């Protein structure tokens, strides 16, 4: 299959459009942008490896906000279907999808372990954001495969709340809560230091 044939097949199945025009969809997009801004603020007030981690999160969340409504993972799903049909393994796609999902889960766990190890000195300050990041990446990657049974599972509603909302918004909320905690703690530390310096400056000189 040539690139042009693949492109024609993909665009016959997918086109750039608003992927989730619902209120919850737009709230999710807004959440991505808000937490991306929070991550930038944390980046500006941190140092060392933690600083670069929050810069990475800011860029990732911004990209996911755009992807949320362009629905680029559907384009990836279309690429897989076009290739499977052209190469003659479309009938066995379920086996491939299941294998891919298992691979994604294993890869996500390994990446999470590596991130936890690399950031182990800062872990007590960013473990919640790391967990939320791993949850988001695994959810989006598996969703992109287009596995029917997984789509059914995340489409279930529990008390008017869809499972996919819990996965996606839950991951965003973890990162945002961690970022806000660090910002508030830094502000509190600065006030404490400022107050201590003020008290030192106002202390009357001792008499000999």
C-alpha positions, 0 to 999 in steps of 0.5 A: 500500500502506497502512502497516497493510498493509505492517506486516501483510506484514512481520510475516508474514515476520519476527518479533523472535527470536534471529537467531543462537543458535549459540555463534559468534553469542553470541560475536559479540554478546559481542565487540560489547559488549566492544569497545563498553566499550573504546571508552567507555574510550578516549573517556574518555581522549581529547580533540578529534575523536578523543574524539567518534569513539570515543563514536560507535563505542561507540554504534554497537557497542552498537546492532549487538550488539542488532541481531545477535540481533534480526536487524533487517536481516531486517525491512528485507529483508521491507519490500523484498520486500513493497513490491516485490510490492505495486508489481509489480517483484518479478520485477526485484528482482535488478537492484534488489538489485545496483544497491543493493549497488553503491550501498552499496559506493560510499557506504561507500568515500565515507564511509570517504574522508570519515572518513579526511579528517576525521580525518587529523590523528589518522589514524595513531592510529585508521586500524585502527578506521576500516577496521574500521568501514567493513568492518562497515557495508558488510557489514551494509548489503549483508547487509540487501538479502538478495541470494541470491548474496551470502548464498551467498558469505558462507555459504561455509566455509574451514577450518570458518570462515565468510566472514561470521565473517571479515567481522564478527568481523574488523571488530570485532577491528580496532576492539578492537585499535586501542582497546586499543593506545590505552589501553595507550599512554596508560597507558604515557605516564602511567607515564613522566610519573609516573616523570619527575615523581617523579625531579624531586621527589626530586632534591636541591637544588643547592648554591651 
